[in-house]
């Protein structure tokens, strides 16, 4: 197949007026000039979907009233016009049915996390993806930060030695009051078990903390001992959680996630300790990585596209600007899309993607995330007893 001399065409399900993460996905996808939004079913309300599409200057005949309509109509278009892939930015309970419908119609998929409503759906989706041969990406976007990739490279090279301990936390404060009762859309669905699944806090941000740990350390989770708490009266799902972690190979960890920690913003932080050294990275200060040693002062690592020789190849490839020009959330999110776009372009051109192109979360990460949530919820229901994580 000859080289694809055009941008990749993206459709979107969800992300219409009033949504938060849909706008982030659109900005991230378009940042590198490799992807363009061409169609969407932006809301379950057909009128709102079409008004949202007009906000994005899309042709009215590419703004659909439902995802079923979109997949059928897009599939009927000529190969030179139809979308290449769809991004799913709906509440959790719709992730699986939308992804399955997309795959059934021959479309590649990017999905927001957590991947599905529950582990059963996650396992089924993994089978569907494998059977389809199509490309699936999951937006655990914190893996896109350059110094997260640097941390991963350091662990891989053995610089920290054998990993013994992981401490990871993700405190927020935005759900410290019953915001869902005010009609706030994001709070409303996240605290609803019919739309969010078995967990609010752990499903929403605990999965990020778990995924970040796995990405950096490569450790496989074996068992958890968890206590989930609902502090806001009348809320049916957890808004805070504390988890002890046992990893295969002997490492131990602590994971804390909270959405009632007042005045905390998005305080994702990880500390990893091996028998030779340690590291620390915080999402709110993403361009700094601390390395810790037993016999010398701490080493501060900074991100920068001009830091060749100082950073690993993976970290350097994820940098966009020279040192001192801060990069953040959107750039990291865009790195996930850039990798996915490069891998998809290779697939559409009939060639094998490079290993660096495939450095984005996939369906296996989604299955692990749902296994984590299931085990945490089960442990908490059993009075914080140890529960094996399904692998």
Secondary structure, 3 states (H helix, E strand, C coil): CCCCCCCEEEEEEECCCCCCHHHHHHHHHHCCCCEEEEEEECCCCHHHHHHHHHHCCCCHHHECCCHHHHHHHHHHCCCCCCCCEEEEECCHHHHHHHHHHHHHCCCEEEECCCCCCCHHHHHHHHHHHHHHCCCEEECCHHHHCHHHHHHHHHHHHCCCCCEEEEEEEEECCCCCCCHHHHCCHHHHHHCCHHHHCCCCHHHHHHHHHHHHHHHHHCCCEEEEEEEEECCCCCCCCCCEEEEEEEECCCCEEEEEEECCCCCCCCEEEEEEEECCEEEEEEHHHCCEEEEEECCCCCEEEECCCCCECCECHHHHHHCCCCCCCCCCHHHHHHHHHHHHHHHHHHHHCCCCCCHHHHCCCCHHHHHHHHHHHHHHHHHHHCCCCCEECCC
